[in-house]
Amino acid sequence: MPSEEKALIQAILPRRTQLCRKMIGRGGTEHILATNIDTAFLVTAADSSFDAARLEPMLAVAHESGARPVVLLNKTDLCADLDARLADATRMAGDALVLAACALTGRGVKHWPN
């Protein structure tokens, strides 16, 4: 049986940012998903299922949280016109950074040494 490690909370830091979502059917109460994050990566597919309008609520939540949103288009290997897809995402993203990558091939992903 592995040894049980215990931790002791040293301090509770004040919240700088908080990523929340509204609870459906709960009178608009919020459910906190994460706190004190600096960057929120919003991952969406670049393939034919891409819908720029779906980015809008994700970007709104990220901006409201205080974190910096970054849009990551994945599945670029399945995208027929990546330049057009990037342009669509960039128009919707406003000042947020838009990146493209392919998790399957590793294109657009920097691999760190182990």
C-alpha positions in Angstrom: 0.0 0.0 0.0 1.5 3.4 -1.0 2.3 5.8 1.7 -0.3 8.6 2.2 1.2 12.1 1.8 -0.5 15.0 3.5 -0.4 18.7 2.7 -1.0 21.7 4.8 -2.6 24.9 3.4 -0.2 27.7 4.1 -2.4 30.6 2.9 -5.4 31.4 0.8 -4.6 33.9 -1.9 -7.1 36.6 -2.9 -8.8 35.9 -6.3 -7.3 37.9 -9.1 -9.4 36.2 -11.8 -12.2 33.7 -11.7 -13.7 31.7 -14.6 -17.4 31.1 -14.0 -20.4 29.7 -15.7 -24.0 30.3 -15.0 -25.9 27.4 -13.4 -29.0 26.5 -15.5 -32.2 26.5 -13.4 -30.5 28.0 -10.4 -31.6 31.6 -10.7 -28.5 32.7 -12.4 -26.1 31.6 -9.7 -22.5 31.1 -10.9 -20.3 28.0 -10.6 -16.6 28.9 -10.3 -14.6 26.7 -12.7 -11.1 28.1 -12.0 -9.5 31.0 -10.2 -6.2 32.9 -10.5 -5.6 31.9 -14.1 -3.7 34.2 -16.4 -4.5 32.7 -19.8 -7.6 30.8 -20.9 -7.2 28.6 -24.0 -10.4 28.3 -26.0 -10.0 25.2 -28.1 -12.2 24.6 -31.1 -12.0 22.5 -34.2 -10.8 24.1 -37.5 -12.6 21.4 -39.5 -16.0 21.6 -41.1 -17.7 21.7 -37.6 -16.1 25.2 -36.9 -18.7 27.8 -36.0 -17.3 31.3 -35.4 -20.5 32.3 -33.5 -19.7 29.6 -30.9 -16.5 31.5 -30.0 -18.5 34.6 -29.0 -19.8 33.2 -25.6 -16.5 31.5 -24.9 -14.6 34.8 -25.5 -17.1 36.7 -23.3 -16.7 34.3 -20.4 -12.9 34.5 -20.7 -12.9 38.3 -20.9 -15.2 38.5 -17.9 -12.9 36.3 -15.9 -10.0 38.7 -16.2 -7.8 36.0 -17.9 -6.3 36.6 -21.3 -8.2 34.5 -23.9 -6.3 32.7 -26.6 -8.2 30.9 -29.4 -6.6 27.6 -30.4 -7.9 26.1 -33.7 -7.2 22.3 -33.6 -7.6 19.7 -36.3 -6.0 21.8 -38.9 -5.2 18.6 -40.9 -9.0 18.4 -41.6 -9.4 22.0 -42.7 -9.7 22.7 -46.4 -8.9 26.4 -46.2 -6.9 27.2 -43.1 -6.2 30.8 -44.0 -10.0 31.5 -44.3 -10.6 29.7 -41.0 -8.0 31.8 -39.3 -9.5 35.0 -40.7 -12.9 34.0 -39.4 -11.6 33.2 -36.0 -9.5 36.4 -35.9 -12.5 38.6 -36.8 -14.5 37.0 -34.0 -11.6 37.0 -31.4 -11.0 40.8 -31.5 -7.7 41.4 -29.6 -7.3 37.8 -28.5 -4.5 35.8 -30.0 -5.5 33.1 -32.5 -3.3 30.0 -33.0 -3.6 26.9 -35.2 -2.4 23.4 -34.4 -2.9 19.8 -35.1 -2.8 17.5 -32.1 -2.6 14.5 -34.4 0.4 15.5 -36.5 2.0 17.9 -34.0 2.0 20.7 -36.6 1.9 24.1 -34.8 2.9 22.5 -31.5 6.3 23.2 -30.0 7.6 20.0 -28.4 9.6 20.7 -25.2 12.5 18.4 -24.3 11.7 15.8 -21.7 
